Amino acid sequence: MPQPQKGICAEPNLHALYLMFNVIDEQDHAIREKLAKILDVFNHYDEEHYEAMISGVVAIGSNYWMELYPGELPLELAPFPDMSCEDRSAPVVPSDLFIQIRADRADICHAIGVEVYELLKIHVELVEQVKGFRYLDGRDLTGFVDGTENPKGMKKLDVAIVADEDPNFTGGSYIHVQRYRHNLDRWNQVEVEEQEKIIGRTKSDDVEFLSHKKARFAHTKRTSLKDDEGNSLEILRQSMPYGNMKVQGLFFVSCCKSSKPFTKMLESMIFGDETGTYDKLLDFTTPETGAAYFAPSVDFIKRLGKIPPAHF
């Protein structure tokens, strides 16, 4: 199998830098070359500062893919699903490129980010930059452990990496990104017992409620879904909290071998079940962005980064 990008299945880190860019010129061949160089930047810092556990992801937006790599399209690559119901919505804020940088040192994330920006800046505009951080023992700012249901070990590859189902894009991953803004003032007024019902897990020791004891509106109920054959729909979350003294939230990143599980989970959260019972966590947090990308394999990015413009 072609080599997946290291950041797709990497273990959690202490720090992250998320960068979103839009391309402002038509020198797509230069972008292809520089995306390959960004992978070299990741490798350089990983070799020089191996103790920092550096990893990165380079992903191309669904709206930009055919401009950058004209020809074949990943089978399930599509725009971010635009959804709304009553006062709940999943806004679409696409960008052409998404770069995820993670490490156990904030200075290394910054240094890599500077090099990435220097490589790209004559071709792009920086749409958004978000610094993520590990909070306590891997908790969201709501106080609950985040990513408990993530696949572990080699199961990560089965969930997050495209295999034989799309041979031309083996080793890649579908990426969905949302920046959620929490209303922590409102959340912190809720009794812990009620918070636990909303999440479907205990707060202090992170024990998940039995399925039949979860409220229909529980976050873990609304995001624990099965397909028509009864198989669990899974994604690999690479999310991290972000914030300052005024704004706090979660930068949500989903990695998957298919775009369908994320879409179905989002539908379940916003529209709810057959009775219309939606994810009650959405009463306390609001998605402010949403974008869909594909992160090709390392081999794909490097191979196409060497092809002259005349051959596209």
N, C-alpha and C positions, 0 to 999 in steps of 0.2 A: 504494500500500500504506500502511496506517496506520503511524505512526512506531514502530519498536521502541524499547524502552528502551535508552539509551546504553550501560549497563553490560554488556549481553549480549555485544556484539561488540567491546568496548573492548580496546585494546592493554594489555599487562601494566603493572602499577604497582609502586611501591616499598612501598606499605602498603595494608592492607585492614582493615575492621572488619565482622564478620559478626554480625548480631543476629537472634535467634529469639524470637518472642513468642507467647503464647497469649492470646486475647481472653477477658475475664472478665465482660463484661456483654453485654446484648442490643441495644446501640445500634449496630446494623450500619450505619445511615445515617451515623452520626458517623465510623465507621471508613472508609467509602467516601470521605467528604469529606476526611479527614485523609491518606489515601493519596495523593490528588491534591495535597494541600499538600506532602507529602514530595517529590514530583517538583519542585515549585516551589523547595523548599530546595536540592535538587541543582543546579537551574539558577542560583539566586542565587549559590551558592558558586563554580560554574563560571565565571560572569561576573566575579565579584570576584577570583578567584584562578585565572585561566585557565592560568597556568604550572604549576599543580599537577595538571593532567590528570585532573580529577575525573569520576567516573562512579558511577552507582548502579543498583541493581535493587530493585524492589518485587515480591515474589511471594507468592501466596496458597496456603496449604496445601491438599492434596487433600481433607482431611476438613472443611475450613472453607469451601470454595468455594461450595457451594450455600446456605449461610447468608448469606454476604456478597453473592453475586450470584445470587439464585434465578432459575431459568429455564434457559437453555442452559448446557451444560457443555462445556468443550473435549473434543474427541472421544476423546483418549487419556489424559485425566487420571485417575489411579488412585492408590491408596495405594502407598507405597514397598514394593517387593517383599521379602517376608519369606523369607529363605533361610538354610539351615544344612545342613552336611554334615560329619560327624565333628567335628573341633574348629574348623571354620571356619563363620562365620556373618556375616550382614549385619543387625544389629539395627535395629529400627524405633523411632525416637524422633520422632514427628511434632510439628509445631507449626503454629499457624494462620497466622503471618506470617514471612517471611524477608526481611530487608533487608540488601543487600550495599552497602557503601560503600568506594570505592577512590580513592586519590589518591597523588601522589608526595610528599605531606607528611603525617606522622603527626598533626600538630596539626589539620589540616583534617579528617581522618577523625574525630578526636575531637570537634571542634566540630559537625560534621554529626550525629554520633551523639547528642550531647547534645540537639540540636534535635529530632531524630526521637523520642527518648525523651520529651521534654517534650510533644510533640504527642500521643503515644499513651498516656502512663502512666496516665491515669485509666480507661482501657478495657482495659489489658493487664497481664500479668505478663511480666517478662523471663525467659525460660527459659534462654538461654545467650548469652554474648558471647565472641567469639574475635577476637583481633588477629592478622592475617596480615602477613607481611613477605617482601620479596624477599631471597633468600639467594644471595650471591655472584652469579654470572652466570646467574640464573634456575634454580638447582638446588633439588631437594628436599634435605632434611637427610640423606638417604642418600648424597648426593654426586653424584647423577646429574641431568642437565638434565631438567627437568619440562616437559611440554607440547610436546615436539619434533614430535609427529605432529598438532598442531593445524592445522586449515585456515588458510590465509593469505588476506589481501586480501578480495575480494568473495566468495570461497568460504565465508567465515564466515557470511554471510547465508544462503547455500544450505543450510548444515548446521544453523544454530542457530535460524532464524526460520521460523515457520509461514507458509505461503503459501496457494495456492489449494486445498490439500487440506482445509482447514477454514476456509471463507470468513468465518464469524462471529468467528474468532479470529486472523485474519491479523495479522502483526506481533508475535505473542506467542512464548513459548518455554517448553518444558518444562524444569524445573530439578530436578535431583537433588543432594542434599547429603549428604556423609558426613564425619565427623571421624575420621581415622585416627590412632592412637597408635603410634609407632614404638618398637621395642625396639632402640635404637641400640647398646647394650652388646653385644648378640648379633650385630647386623649388622657391627659394626666388628671382630669377631673373625674374620670370613670374609675370605679372601684376595680381592684385587681381581679376579683372573681368574674366580673363582667368582661374585662379585657381578655381573660382566658377563654371565655365563651366565644368572643369575637374571633380570636386566633384559632382556637381548637387545641390549645396546648397549655400546660402549666407554665407560669412565668419564671419562677425561680430555678426549677430543675429541668425544664424543657422536656416534660413527658407528654406525649401526644395522647389525646383522649381516644378511647375506642370509637370506632366509626359510628356505631349505633347510639353513642352518647354525645356526639357532636351536634350542635345546632345547625340547621340547614343553611344559616347565613355565615357559618364559620369560614374563615379564610382557607384553612386546610381542607374543608369540605368542598368548597367551590373550586379549588385548584387540584384536587385529587380525582382525576377523571380516568375513564377507561374507553377504549375504542369499541367498535361493533363486535369484535371477537373476545372482548373481556380482558384485553391486555392493558396494563397501566400506561397512560400517556405521561412520558417523563421529559423533563428538560434539565440541563445543567445550568445552575445559576452562578454567575460570577459577579454578583451585586455587592456594593459596599455603601455604607452611610456617607453622607457629605453634609457640610453645613458650616454656618458661622453663628454669631450671636442672635441674628434675626431670622435666618432661614435654615431649616433642617429638613432632611429627607433621605431618600434612598435612591441611588443610581442603580437601576435594575438592568441587568444584562442576562439574556437568555441565550444559551448555545445549544443547538440541536441538529441532528442529522436530517430533520424534516421541519418545515415551517408550520405544519399543522398543529402539533401539540400546543405551542404558544398561542396560536389563534383561538383554539378551542378553550384554553384556560381563560383567556381574556374575555371571550364571550360569556363564559360561565360566571365570571366576576361581575361583569357589567349588566348583562341581561338576566342572569340568574337561572334557576331551574324551571321546571314546567309550571311551578306556581308563581314564578316571578321573584323568588327569594334570591336577592343578590348578595354579593360579598360585603358584609357590614363594615369591613375595614375601610372601604371606600368612603365611609362617612367621616373618616379621620385623616385620609391622605388622598392627594389629588395628582394624577399624572399630568405633567405640564409639557412633555415632549413624547414623541414616539417615532422610531425609525427602524427600517429593515435593511439588513446588509447580508452579504455573503463573504466569509473569510476563506479564501482558497488555500490549498495546501502550499507549503513552502516551495515544493517543486514547481507548481504552477506559476507562482509569482516570479520565481527566478528564471524559469524557462522563457516566459513571455516578456520578461524584462530585457531579454537579449535579442529579441526579434526586431529587425529594422522596420521602420514605419511603412516602407513600401510593400511589406509582406502582409499587412493587415487590410 
